[in-house]
Every structure is written in structure tokens, then in C-alpha cells.
Amino acid sequence: MVLKELINECKKHNRKAQKEIYDRFSGNLFASCLKYAPNYEEAQDVLQDTFIVIFNKIDQFKDDGSFEGWCRRIAVNTALQRYRKKKVFNLVNEDQIKDVQDEVEEIEDIDLNSLLNMVQQLPDRYRMVFSMYVLDGYSHKEIASMMEITEGTSKSNLARARQHLKEMINKWRINNNCNAS
């Protein structure tokens, strides 16, 4: 079935169409959920909640954009709502921080699974900001709005996430007898 037809069938609560949508998009959406969740199981929960929202709000999808992009936005918002409830975000006075541009070091010696594991080990507030800024390309202004924090807090959490990751990467390299590229 063509995607447009599937969406129309989902609007009629057709279970077969819903399963087809799930089968087509769950892999990519799960990858997005993994970026925001602290572990595999939480990512599965976020994915399940995401599809519940998708099917409950599919009538709101307007055919003027990418359906997958719309679904990904729901996945991000679902993850944010989950962690917003836990109140994992530290509020920081913007005057206390400076916008530090960290140098980007090569990490080609680290496999993707190890790197993802490191990102998942970050404290929730750092992982969320890091994923949104670095992996999904949101601006600090967008992150601040979506997470209900200040831009300064977003910048601070990103800098701290990078510092934590740098420390984890260095430990990984020591444990795996690797040198920085």
C-alpha cells in the first residue's frame, strides 16, 4: 500500500494499516528513542508510547510534510515528556556559564555501539540536550522551548555532556589500549 493510503486507513483505525506503519517506521523511530533513553528497555517504552500518540493523533497529520519527520518529532516529544515528569533538568543561571565551543576530536576508533552506550550513560538532562543538539540538530533556543529550560541551561548541559563523554572516551581508550586519533 502507498503511504498516503496507509495513513488514511490508520485514520479509520484499521489495525492492518497500523501494523504496516509500525513495521515501516519502528526501526528508525527506535533509533531516535535510543538517543534519548538511558537504556534499551526505556527506549522500547518510549517507542511504544510514541506509536500510541501517532495513532491517536494521526488525524492531525497534514500532508504538507514528511510523515516520518512528523513521527520522529512525536518520538522526541514523547521522550521529553517522560523525562520532564522526572524533573531531571537543573536550572542554571545564565550568568554562571559561558558558551564554550569544545573542540571536536576524532572518535573513529570507537565503534557505534560503544559510543551509543556512553551517550546512554549520561545523566538524563545531559543526554537529552546532547541528543537534541548534536544528533538531531536542534538549536539551543528550540531545546530550551521544548524542554522548558533556559538557553543558558541548554548550553551548560551540552558542555557538561561533552565533558562527561570526553572522560568516558578517554577511559574507553585506556581500557582498550587505543590512542586518540
DOKE-308078 format. One record per atom (N, C-alpha, C, CB): y, x, z; residue number from 0. Coordinates in steps of 0.2 Angstrom, whole numbers, plus 5000, padded with zeros to 4 digits. Glycine has a CB too. Layout:
BEGIN
     y     x     z  roti
     Y     X     Z   NUM
...
# end
This chain:
BEGIN
     y     x     z  roti
  4994  5004  5000     0
  5000  5000  5000     0
  5006  5004  5000     0
  5000  4995  5006     0
  5011  5002  4997     1
  5018  5006  4997     1
  5021  5005  5003     1
  5022  5003  4991     1
  5025  5010  5006     2
  5028  5010  5012     2
  5032  5003  5013     2
  5032  5016  5013     2
  5036  5001  5008     3
  5040  4996  5009     3
  5036  4989  5011     3
  5045  4994  5003     3
  5030  4989  5007     4
  5026  4983  5008     4
  5023  4983  5015     4
  5020  4983  5003     4
  5021  4989  5018     5
  5018  4990  5024     5
  5023  4988  5030     5
  5016  4998  5025     5
  5030  4990  5029     6
  5035  4988  5033     6
  5036  4981  5034     6
  5041  4992  5032     6
  5036  4978  5028     7
  5036  4970  5028     7
  5030  4967  5031     7
  5037  4968  5020     7
  5024  4970  5030     8
  5018  4967  5033     8
  5019  4968  5041     8
  5012  4970  5031     8
  5021  4974  5043     9
  5022  4975  5050     9
  5027  4970  5053     9
  5024  4982  5052     9
  5032  4968  5050    10
  5037  4963  5052    10
  5034  4957  5053    10
  5043  4962  5047    10
  5028  4955  5050    11
  5024  4949  5051    11
  5018  4950  5056    11
  5021  4947  5044    11
  5019  4956  5059    12
  5014  4958  5065    12
  5007  4959  5062    12
  5014  4953  5070    12
  5006  4961  5056    13
  5000  4962  5053    13
  4997  4969  5056    13
  5000  4963  5045    13
  4991  4968  5059    14
  4988  4974  5063    14
  4985  4979  5058    14
  4982  4971  5067    14
  4983  4977  5052    15
  4981  4982  5047    15
  4986  4986  5045    15
  4977  4979  5042    15
  4992  4983  5044    16
  4998  4987  5042    16
  5001  4991  5047    16
  5004  4982  5039    16
  5000  4989  5053    17
  5002  4993  5059    17
  4998  4999  5060    17
  5002  4989  5065    17
  4991  4998  5059    18
  4987  5004  5059    18
  4988  5009  5053    18
  4979  5002  5059    18
  4990  5006  5047    19
  4991  5011  5042    19
  4998  5015  5043    19
  4992  5007  5035    19
  5003  5012  5046    20
  5009  5015  5048    20
  5007  5020  5053    20
  5014  5010  5051    20
  5003  5019  5058    21
  5001  5023  5063    21
  4998  5029  5060    21
  4997  5020  5069    21
  4993  5028  5056    22
  4989  5033  5053    22
  4994  5038  5049    22
  4984  5031  5049    22
  4998  5035  5045    23
  5003  5039  5041    23
  5008  5044  5045    23
  5007  5035  5036    23
  5010  5041  5050    24
  5016  5044  5054    24
  5014  5047  5061    24
  5021  5039  5055    24
  5008  5046  5063    25
  5007  5048  5070    25
  5007  5056  5071    25
  5000  5045  5073    25
  5004  5059  5066    26
  5004  5066  5066    26
  5011  5070  5067    26
  5000  5069  5060    26
  5015  5068  5062    27
  5022  5071  5063    27
  5026  5069  5069    27
  5026  5069  5057    27
  5025  5062  5071    28
  5028  5060  5077    28
  5025  5063  5083    28
  5028  5052  5077    28
  5019  5064  5083    29
  5016  5068  5089    29
  5019  5075  5090    29
  5008  5068  5088    29
  5020  5078  5084    30
  5023  5085  5084    30
  5030  5085  5087    30
  5023  5088  5077    30
  5033  5079  5086    31
  5040  5078  5089    31
  5039  5077  5096    31
  5044  5073  5085    31
  5035  5073  5098    32
  5034  5071  5105    32
  5032  5078  5109    32
  5028  5066  5106    32
  5028  5082  5106    33
  5026  5088  5109    33
  5031  5093  5111    33
  5021  5092  5105    33
  5037  5092  5107    34
  5043  5097  5108    34
  5046  5094  5115    34
  5047  5096  5102    34
  5046  5088  5117    35
  5049  5085  5122    35
  5045  5084  5128    35
  5052  5079  5120    35
  5038  5084  5128    36
  5034  5083  5133    36
  5032  5090  5137    36
  5028  5079  5131    36
  5030  5089  5143    37
  5028  5096  5146    37
  5021  5097  5145    37
  5029  5095  5154    37
  5017  5093  5142    38
  5010  5094  5141    38
  5008  5089  5136    38
  5006  5094  5147    38
  5001  5090  5133    39
  4998  5086  5128    39
  4998  5079  5130    39
  4991  5089  5127    39
  4996  5078  5136    40
  4994  5071  5139    40
  5001  5067  5139    40
  4991  5071  5146    40
  5006  5070  5141    41
  5013  5067  5141    41
  5015  5065  5134    41
  5018  5071  5145    41
  5014  5070  5130    42
  5016  5069  5123    42
  5012  5063  5120    42
  5014  5075  5119    42
  5006  5062  5122    43
  5002  5056  5120    43
  5005  5050  5122    43
  4994  5057  5122    43
  5007  5050  5129    44
  5010  5044  5132    44
  5017  5042  5128    44
  5011  5045  5139    44
  5021  5047  5127    45
  5027  5046  5123    45
  5026  5044  5116    45
  5031  5053  5123    45
  5021  5046  5113    46
  5019  5044  5106    46
  5017  5036  5106    46
  5013  5048  5103    46
  5013  5035  5111    47
  5011  5028  5112    47
  5017  5023  5113    47
  5006  5027  5118    47
  5021  5025  5118    48
  5027  5021  5119    48
  5032  5021  5113    48
  5031  5024  5125    48
  5032  5026  5109    49
  5036  5026  5103    49
  5033  5021  5098    49
  5035  5033  5099    49
  5027  5021  5097    50
  5024  5016  5092    50
  5025  5009  5095    50
  5017  5017  5091    50
  5025  5008  5101    51
  5026  5001  5104    51
  5034  4999  5102    51
  5025  5001  5112    51
  5038  5004  5103    52
  5045  5002  5101    52
  5046  5001  5094    52
  5050  5008  5104    52
  5043  5006  5090    53
  5043  5005  5082    53
  5041  4998  5080    53
  5039  5010  5079    53
  5035  4996  5083    54
  5033  4989  5080    54
  5037  4983  5083    54
  5026  4988  5082    54
  5040  4984  5089    55
  5044  4979  5092    55
  5051  4979  5089    55
  5045  4980  5100    55
  5053  4984  5086    56
  5060  4984  5083    56
  5060  4985  5076    56
  5064  4990  5086    56
  5054  4984  5072    57
  5054  4986  5065    57
  5058  4981  5061    57
  5046  4985  5063    57
  5060  4975  5064    58
  5064  4971  5061    58
  5071  4974  5060    58
  5065  4964  5064    58
  5073  4979  5064    59
  5080  4982  5064    59
  5080  4987  5059    59
  5081  4985  5071    59
  5074  4990  5056    60
  5075  4995  5051    60
  5078  4992  5045    60
  5068  4998  5050    60
  5083  4996  5043    61
  5087  4994  5037    61
  5084  4999  5032    61
  5095  4994  5038    61
  5083  4996  5026    62
  5080  5000  5020    62
  5085  5005  5017    62
  5078  4996  5015    62
  5090  5007  5021    63
  5095  5012  5018    63
  5094  5019  5020    63
  5102  5010  5020    63
  5089  5020  5024    64
  5087  5027  5026    64
  5080  5029  5026    64
  5090  5029  5033    64
  5078  5034  5028    65
  5071  5036  5029    65
  5068  5033  5035    65
  5071  5044  5030    65
  5062  5030  5033    66
  5058  5026  5039    66
  5056  5032  5043    66
  5052  5022  5035    66
  5053  5037  5041    67
  5051  5042  5045    67
  5056  5045  5050    67
  5048  5048  5041    67
  5062  5046  5047    68
  5068  5048  5051    68
  5070  5043  5057    68
  5074  5049  5047    68
  5069  5037  5055    69
  5071  5031  5060    69
  5065  5032  5065    69
  5070  5024  5056    69
  5059  5033  5063    70
  5054  5033  5068    70
  5054  5039  5073    70
  5047  5033  5065    70
  5056  5045  5070    71
  5057  5051  5074    71
  5063  5050  5079    71
  5059  5057  5069    71
  5068  5047  5077    72
  5074  5045  5081    72
  5071  5041  5087    72
  5080  5042  5078    72
  5067  5036  5086    73
  5064  5032  5091    73
  5060  5037  5096    73
  5060  5026  5088    73
  5056  5041  5093    74
  5052  5046  5097    74
  5056  5050  5102    74
  5048  5050  5093    74
  5062  5053  5099    75
  5066  5057  5103    75
  5069  5052  5109    75
  5072  5060  5099    75
  5072  5047  5107    76
  5075  5042  5112    76
  5070  5040  5117    76
  5078  5036  5108    76
  5064  5039  5115    77
  5058  5037  5120    77
  5057  5042  5125    77
  5052  5035  5116    77
  5057  5048  5122    78
  5056  5054  5127    78
  5062  5055  5131    78
  5055  5061  5123    78
  5068  5054  5129    79
  5074  5055  5133    79
  5074  5050  5138    79
  5080  5054  5129    79
  5072  5043  5137    80
  5072  5038  5142    80
  5067  5040  5147    80
  5071  5031  5138    80
  5061  5042  5145    81
  5056  5044  5150    81
  5059  5049  5155    81
  5050  5046  5146    81
  5062  5054  5153    82
  5064  5059  5157    82
  5071  5058  5161    82
  5065  5066  5154    82
  5075  5053  5157    83
  5081  5051  5161    83
  5079  5047  5167    83
  5085  5047  5156    83
  5074  5044  5167    84
  5072  5040  5173    84
  5070  5045  5179    84
  5066  5035  5171    84
  5068  5050  5177    85
  5066  5055  5182    85
  5072  5059  5185    85
  5061  5060  5179    85
  5078  5058  5182    86
  5084  5061  5183    86
  5083  5069  5184    86
  5086  5059  5190    86
  5081  5072  5178    87
  5079  5079  5178    87
  5085  5083  5176    87
  5073  5080  5173    87
  5091  5080  5175    88
  5096  5084  5172    88
  5101  5086  5178    88
  5100  5080  5167    88
  5103  5092  5178    89
  5108  5095  5183    89
  5115  5094  5180    89
  5106  5102  5185    89
  5119  5091  5184    90
  5126  5091  5181    90
  5130  5097  5183    90
  5130  5085  5184    90
  5133  5100  5178    91
  5136  5107  5179    91
  5144  5106  5178    91
  5133  5112  5175    91
  5148  5109  5181    92
  5155  5109  5180    92
  5156  5114  5174    92
  5159  5112  5186    92
  5159  5111  5169    93
  5160  5115  5163    93
  5164  5121  5164    93
  5164  5110  5157    93
  5168  5121  5169    94
  5172  5127  5170    94
  5168  5133  5173    94
  5178  5126  5175    94
  5162  5131  5175    95
  5157  5136  5178    95
  5153  5140  5173    95
  5153  5133  5183    95
  5153  5138  5167    96
  5149  5141  5162    96
  5153  5143  5156    96
  5143  5136  5160    96
  5150  5147  5152    97
  5153  5149  5146    97
  5148  5148  5140    97
  5156  5157  5146    97
  5151  5147  5134    98
  5146  5146  5129    98
  5144  5153  5126    98
  5150  5142  5123    98
  5138  5155  5128    99
  5135  5161  5127    99
  5131  5161  5120    99
  5132  5164  5132    99
  5133  5165  5115   100
  5128  5165  5109   100
  5123  5170  5111   100
  5133  5167  5103   100
  5117  5168  5112   101
  5111  5173  5113   101
  5109  5176  5106   101
  5105  5169  5116   101
  5108  5182  5106   102
  5105  5185  5100   102
  5098  5182  5099   102
  5105  5193  5101   102
  5097  5181  5093   103
  5090  5179  5091   103
  5086  5185  5089   103
  5091  5174  5085   103
  5081  5185  5093   104
  5076  5191  5092   104
  5070  5188  5088   104
  5074  5194  5099   104
  5067  5193  5084   105
  5061  5191  5081   105
  5055  5189  5085   105
  5059  5196  5076   105
  5052  5184  5084   106
  5046  5182  5088   106
  5040  5181  5083   106
  5048  5176  5092   106
  5040  5185  5078   107
  5034  5184  5073   107
  5028  5186  5076   107
  5036  5188  5067   107
  5028  5190  5081   108
  5021  5192  5084   108
  5018  5187  5089   108
  5023  5199  5088   108
  5021  5182  5090   109
  5019  5176  5094   109
  5016  5170  5090   109
  5024  5174  5099   109
  5010  5168  5091   110
  5008  5163  5087   110
  5011  5156  5090   110
  5000  5162  5088   110
  5011  5151  5085   111
  5015  5145  5086   111
  5012  5141  5093   111
  5014  5140  5080   111
  5006  5141  5094   112
  5003  5138  5100   112
  5006  5141  5106   112
  4996  5138  5100   112
  5006  5148  5106   113
  5009  5151  5112   113
  5016  5149  5113   113
  5008  5159  5112   113
  5020  5149  5108   114
  5027  5148  5108   114
  5028  5141  5111   114
  5030  5149  5102   114
  5024  5136  5108   115
  5025  5129  5110   115
  5023  5128  5117   115
  5020  5124  5105   115
  5018  5132  5119   116
  5016  5132  5126   116
  5021  5134  5131   116
  5009  5136  5128   116
  5025  5139  5129   117
  5031  5142  5133   117
  5036  5136  5133   117
  5033  5148  5129   117
  5038  5133  5127   118
  5043  5128  5127   118
  5041  5122  5132   118
  5044  5125  5120   118
  5035  5121  5132   119
  5032  5115  5136   119
  5032  5117  5144   119
  5025  5113  5134   119
  5032  5123  5145   120
  5033  5126  5152   120
  5040  5126  5155   120
  5030  5133  5153   120
  5045  5125  5151   121
  5052  5125  5153   121
  5053  5119  5157   121
  5057  5125  5147   121
  5057  5119  5162   122
  5059  5113  5166   122
  5061  5108  5162   122
  5065  5115  5172   122
  5060  5102  5163   123
  5062  5096  5159   123
  5069  5096  5156   123
  5061  5090  5163   123
  5074  5097  5160   124
  5081  5097  5157   124
  5082  5103  5152   124
  5086  5098  5163   124
  5079  5108  5153   125
  5080  5114  5148   125
  5076  5113  5142   125
  5077  5121  5152   125
  5070  5110  5143   126
  5065  5109  5137   126
  5068  5104  5132   126
  5058  5107  5139   126
  5071  5098  5135   127
  5074  5093  5132   127
  5080  5095  5127   127
  5076  5087  5136   127
  5085  5099  5131   128
  5091  5102  5127   128
  5088  5107  5122   128
  5096  5105  5132   128
  5084  5111  5124   129
  5082  5116  5119   129
  5079  5113  5113   129
  5077  5121  5122   129
  5074  5108  5114   130
  5071  5105  5108   130
  5076  5101  5104   130
  5066  5100  5111   130
  5081  5098  5107   131
  5085  5094  5103   131
  5090  5099  5099   131
  5090  5089  5108   131
  5092  5104  5102   132
  5097  5108  5099   132
  5094  5113  5094   132
  5101  5113  5104   132
  5089  5117  5096   133
  5086  5122  5092   133
  5081  5119  5087   133
  5082  5127  5096   133
  5076  5114  5089   134
  5071  5112  5085   134
  5073  5106  5081   134
  5065  5110  5089   134
  5077  5102  5083   135
  5079  5096  5079   135
  5086  5096  5077   135
  5079  5090  5084   135
  5090  5101  5078   136
  5097  5102  5075   136
  5102  5097  5078   136
  5096  5101  5068   136
  5102  5094  5084   137
  5107  5090  5086   137
  5113  5095  5089   137
  5105  5086  5092   137
  5119  5092  5089   138
  5125  5096  5091   138
  5125  5095  5099   138
  5131  5094  5088   138
  5129  5099  5102   139
  5129  5098  5110   139
  5133  5091  5111   139
  5134  5104  5113   139
  5137  5089  5107   140
  5141  5083  5108   140
  5136  5077  5107   140
  5146  5082  5102   140
  5131  5078  5102   141
  5126  5072  5101   141
  5121  5072  5107   141
  5122  5073  5095   141
  5119  5078  5109   142
  5114  5079  5115   142
  5118  5076  5121   142
  5113  5086  5116   142
  5124  5078  5123   143
  5127  5075  5128   143
  5128  5068  5128   143
  5135  5078  5129   143
  5129  5065  5123   144
  5129  5057  5122   144
  5122  5054  5123   144
  5132  5055  5115   144
  5117  5057  5120   145
  5111  5054  5121   145
  5108  5055  5127   145
  5106  5057  5115   145
  5109  5061  5131   146
  5106  5062  5137   146
  5111  5060  5143   146
  5105  5069  5138   146
  5117  5057  5141   147
  5121  5055  5147   147
  5123  5061  5151   147
  5119  5049  5150   147
  5125  5067  5148   148
  5127  5073  5152   148
  5133  5075  5148   148
  5121  5078  5152   148
  5137  5080  5151   149
  5142  5083  5148   149
  5140  5088  5143   149
  5147  5086  5153   149
  5145  5090  5138   150
  5143  5095  5133   150
  5142  5102  5137   150
  5149  5096  5128   150
  5146  5103  5142   151
  5145  5109  5146   151
  5138  5110  5149   151
  5150  5110  5151   151
  5136  5104  5151   152
  5129  5104  5154   152
  5124  5105  5149   152
  5127  5097  5158   152
  5125  5103  5143   153
  5120  5104  5137   153
  5120  5111  5136   153
  5122  5100  5131   153
  5126  5114  5135   154
  5127  5121  5134   154
  5123  5126  5139   154
  5134  5124  5133   154
  5125  5124  5145   155
  5122  5128  5151   155
  5114  5127  5151   155
  5125  5125  5157   155
  5112  5121  5150   156
  5104  5120  5150   156
  5101  5124  5144   156
  5103  5113  5149   156
  5105  5124  5138   157
  5102  5128  5132   157
  5102  5136  5134   157
  5106  5127  5126   157
  5107  5138  5137   158
  5107  5145  5139   158
  5102  5147  5144   158
  5114  5147  5142   158
  5101  5143  5149   159
  5096  5144  5154   159
  5089  5143  5150   159
  5096  5139  5159   159
  5088  5138  5146   160
  5081  5138  5142   160
  5080  5144  5139   160
  5081  5132  5138   160
  5085  5147  5135   161
  5084  5153  5131   161
  5082  5159  5136   161
  5090  5155  5127   161
  5085  5159  5141   162
  5084  5164  5146   162
  5077  5164  5149   162
  5089  5164  5152   162
  5075  5158  5151   163
  5068  5157  5153   163
  5063  5159  5147   163
  5067  5150  5155   163
  5064  5157  5141   164
  5060  5158  5136   164
  5059  5166  5134   164
  5062  5155  5129   164
  5065  5169  5135   165
  5065  5176  5134   165
  5061  5180  5139   165
  5072  5179  5134   165
  5061  5177  5145   166
  5057  5180  5151   166
  5050  5179  5149   166
  5059  5177  5157   166
  5048  5173  5147   167
  5041  5171  5146   167
  5038  5175  5140   167
  5040  5164  5144   167
  5043  5176  5135   168
  5041  5180  5129   168
  5039  5187  5131   168
  5046  5180  5123   168
  5044  5190  5135   169
  5043  5197  5137   169
  5036  5198  5141   169
  5049  5199  5142   169
  5035  5193  5146   170
  5028  5193  5149   170
  5022  5192  5145   170
  5028  5187  5155   170
  5023  5188  5140   171
  5018  5187  5135   171
  5016  5194  5131   171
  5019  5181  5130   171
  5022  5197  5129   172
  5021  5203  5126   172
  5018  5208  5130   172
  5028  5206  5123   172
  5020  5209  5136   173
  5017  5214  5141   173
  5009  5212  5142   173
  5020  5214  5148   173
  5007  5206  5143   174
  5000  5204  5144   174
  4996  5205  5137   174
  5000  5197  5146   174
  5000  5205  5132   175
  4996  5205  5125   175
  4997  5212  5122   175
  4998  5200  5120   175
  5000  5217  5126   176
  5001  5223  5123   176
  5005  5223  5116   176
  4995  5227  5122   176
  5010  5219  5116   177
  5014  5219  5110   177
  5021  5222  5111   177
  5015  5211  5108   177
  5024  5224  5106   178
  5031  5226  5106   178
  5036  5221  5103   178
  5032  5233  5103   178
  5042  5221  5105   179
  5047  5216  5101   179
  5047  5219  5094   179
  5053  5216  5105   179
  5048  5214  5090   180
  5049  5216  5083   180
  5055  5220  5081   180
  5049  5210  5078   180
# end
